[in-house]
Each structure stands twice: as structure tokens, then as C-alpha cells.
Amino acid sequence: MIRVVLADDQALVRAGFRMIVESQPDMRVAGEAADGQAAVDLIRRENPDVVLMDIRMPHMDGLEATRRVVGMTRVVILTTYELDEYVFDALSAGASGFLLKAAPPEDLIRAIRVVASGDALLAPSVTRRLIQEFAKRPEPQARKAKELETLTDREAEVLREVARGLTNAEIAARLHVAETTVKTHVAHLLDKLELRDRVQAVILAYEAGLVG
């Protein structure tokens, strides 16, 4: 059973998400919160699998709430606009992905399943935002140099492709290998770099200057 917490200051939004989540036989809502602090308290109490987290909430915003609970659960940031200026900061804070509030119900269900399974929901559009954000920043400084040196040439190649926003299938086609091989490489590089998911891998790749 996937237990989901809903954190949004709009009661109607929470009610809509609750209906969608509870329409699935293997999901249930573990609780609702109308502000960031209440969300943190609820998450600590209920220990849910996934949190749907709004960014703009009273008392504590979704970014700070995400930072405080990222070690306990997996967070999907809810946003009204794809161009939301906080998307990058949310991912850096530890969110496993983001979802537009206007997305169809099936996208919400898929997001919960993907994140609950331990993967990241990193749509190509979000990757482009990350790239644009890094393009505006000063020259990246080398980070985790020793860990990066532990990667094989192929793992480093796969990391660069992940950072460019390619899916496993697209990377497999580009490198002329099986998709399962790419999945293995991704798993190995995440383990070696002590990263939680692809979101962190993309951020690290740009911070380390592997891609530009």
C-alpha cells in the first residue's frame, strides 16, 4: 500500500487529489496539511511513502518543508506553472520530481508510483529548466571529484546523457546497448556517487562541469 500525504493550502485541491489517490486500490491518503509546518509534523508522525507538496504555503513554504523531511519520505512538488522559479530550488532541496497541478489524473497516479518505486520524476521540460538555470550561474566548481573518478568511462558517458535529459531508452539507442544495460549503469553510478536518484545526478553533473 502506497501511503500519500497531501500538503496544499487549498482545500479544494487537496480534496481533488484525495479522490484521485483513493480511487487506486493500492493507495491511500495518510493525511492532509494546509501549511508547511503542519506538513512536516504530519510526515514525521505518519511516515508516508510519498508527499505531494505545494510550494507556496503559509507558516513554512514547501521548499523548507521538503528540506526538513527529505530523509524520511519522497517528495513530489506541486506547481501551478511549469516556469515556476522555485522548481530548481525544490529539486535541489531534495524533491524527487515535480508535477503541474493541471496535469490529468493519470499523470498524478503515475507520478506517485514512479516516486514510490524509488525513481525520480524528471520530465524533459524540467531538465531543460535545470540546464537554463545552470547556464545563468557562474562557472561550475568541481564537486565530488574523487567519487567521479571512480566511474568507468561508460558510466561517465551515461551520466552525461542523463544530465542532458535523455531517458534510458534514448541513451540505449544512442550508445547502441540494451536498455537494461543502461539501467545497470545508472544504478551503479548512483551508488558510487551516493546519490538518491536521477535528479541529484543531473544537478551533480552540472555542478561538476561534466556538461555545459
N, C-alpha and C positions, 0 to 999 in steps of 0.2 A: 504494500500500500504506500503510495506517494503522498506524504503529508505536506500541505502547502499553507503558508501564511500569506495573507493579503495585507499589504501596507499602502494605504492611499487615503488622503484626507477627504475624498468624495465618496459618500455613502453609496451613491448610485453606481459608481464604478466598481466598488467592492461587491455590491450585490450582483452585478453582471458577471464579474469574474467568478464569484461563488457558484452561480448557476452553471457556468461552463465547466468548472473544475469538478463539481459534484455530479455532472452528467456522465462522468467516466467511472466505471466500476472499480478501477484500481487507484482512484484518487479521492482525497477528502481534504476539506479545509480545516486546518488545525487551529485557526483563529484569525481575527482581523484586528488591525490597528489603524488609527486615524492620524497618528503623528509618528515622527521618528523615534522618540524616546519610548513611546508605548510599543513600537515595533521591536526595539532592542529587548525590552523587558519580556515581551511575549515570546520572542525567539529563544531567549535564554531559558524560559520556563518550559516551552513546548518542544524545543529541539527539532524543528521541521526539516524536511529534506530540501525544500525549495521555498524561496521567498520571492513574491512579486512585489517589487519595491518602487514606489513613486519617488521622484527626485525632490519635487517641491512640496514639502510638508511643514507644518508648524512645529515649534519647540526644538526639533532637530531634523535637518534635511536628510534625504535618502543617501547622500554621499557619506556623511558622517556615520549614519546608522549602518551602512554597508561596511565601513572600516571596522566597526565595533563587533560585527557578527561574522565576518568572512571566514573565520576559523571554525565556526560552528555549523554553517549551512552554506548553501549555494544560492546566489542572488541573481535574479533577472531584473534589470532596471526597466521600469515602465516610463515611456516618454511620449509626449504629445506630438513632437516634431522630430523628424529624422535628423534635422540640423541642430538639434539641441546642443548648446555649447558645453553641456556637462557630460556628454556621452564619454569623451575621452577620460575625464577625471573619474567617472564612475567605473570604467574598466580598470583604470589604474588603481582604484580603491579596492579592487578585488572582485568586482561583479563578474559573473560568468557569461554575461551577454546582455542584450537589450531587446526590447520589443515595443513596437508602436502600439499605443492604446487603441488605435483604429484598426489594428490587424484583425482578420477574421478569426472566429473561434478555433478553427483547426490549427492556426498558427500558434495560438496560445497553448493548446494542448501539446503540440509538437515541441514548443519551447520548454515546457515543463519536463517532458520526457527526456529530451536531449540533455538538459542540465542535470536532471536527477541521475542520469546514467553516468555522469562524470565528465561529459564532454562540454564544450563551450558553444554558445550560440553566437557565432561571429559571422554575420551576413556580409557579403561583399561590400555593401554600402557602408557598413561600419568600418571595415578595413580601409576603405578609401578615406573616411574621416580621420582615422588614425594617421594615415600617410600624410594627409594635408596638415594635420596638427604638427607632426614632426617636421614637415617642410618649413614651417614658420618658426621653428625653435632654433637655438644656437647649434653649433656643431656638436654632434653627439660625443659623449665621452665613453671611452672603453669601459665596459662593465662586465663583471664575471669572466674576466679574461682566462683565468685558469680553467674554469669549467668549460668554456667554449673550446679550449684546446683539446679537451677530451673527446670532442665529437669527431667521428670519422668524416672523410671528405663527403661521402654520400649523405650523412646526417646533416652536415652543414648546408649542403645543397638543398635538402628537403626543408630545412629551417628557413632558408631564404625564400623558397617558393611559398611556404606557409605565410610568411610575412607579406608577401605580395597579394595575399588574399585567395590563393588557389585552394580548391577542395582537394581531398585525397585522390579523387578520380582524375581531376585535371593534372595533378602532379604526376600521377602514374602514367598518364598519356604523354606528358612532356618528357618524362625520364625513361619511357619505354619499359616500365616494370609493372608488376601486378599491383592492384590497389591494396591488397593485403600486405604487400611488402612495404608500401608507403606507410600504412598504419603502424607497422612494426617499427619503422624508422622514427616516426613521430613519438611513439611510446618511449623508445629508447632515449631520444634527445630530451624529452620532458623529464625523464627520470634522472639523466645525467646532470641537467641544469637545475634540478629541483624546482621545476615549475608545475603549477597546478593544471594548466590547460593551454589551449592554443592562444587564448587572449594574452596570457603572460608571455608566451613565446613571441608573438608579434611585437609586443612592447619591448621585450629584451633585444630582439633583432635590430630594431631601430635605435634603441639607446646605445647598443654596442657598435653601431655603424656598419652592420653586416649588409644592410640595404639602404638605399637613399633615393 
